[in-house]
Structures are given as structure tokens and as C-alpha cells.
Amino acid sequence: MMSKQLNRIKVILAEKQLTNKWLADELHRDQTTVSRWVTNTCQPSFKTMIKIANALNVTLDDLARRDII
């Protein structure tokens, strides 16, 4: 069974040619935590999603997987 992709952080980072390390540094978070978000192993809180959206200069809608909205 494939794991569900609930966010598009990985896709957006790739589109913007940014790394997990860059996002971790921007949010003052551990790289391991960001890696878990990027691989959808766990999901960031709503408050953190807002911070991610701001750091990446995208909307929350952009971060969410389209077919679950």
C-alpha cells in the first residue's frame, strides 16, 4: 500500500530549486523534521504550514494536495 501524499512541500521545493536544509534553516527547525514533512511521514501543524507557505512565498492552497481540498 502506498503512503498518502498530503502536502506538496517536496514538489514546491523542487520547483523553486530549494533544499530541505534551506527550509529547515528558514524555519529554525531540525532537518530531520523537515525531511519527515517532505516525505509525508508526518505532517506539520497548521501554524507551521502557514510559516512554510510564507517561507516559500506560496499559499496554503498551493501546499495542500489538490485532490483532497
Secondary structure, 3 states (H helix, E strand, C coil): CCCCCCECHHHHHHHCCCCHHHHHHHHCCCHHHHHHHHCCCCCCCHHHHHHHHHHHCCCHHHHECHHHC
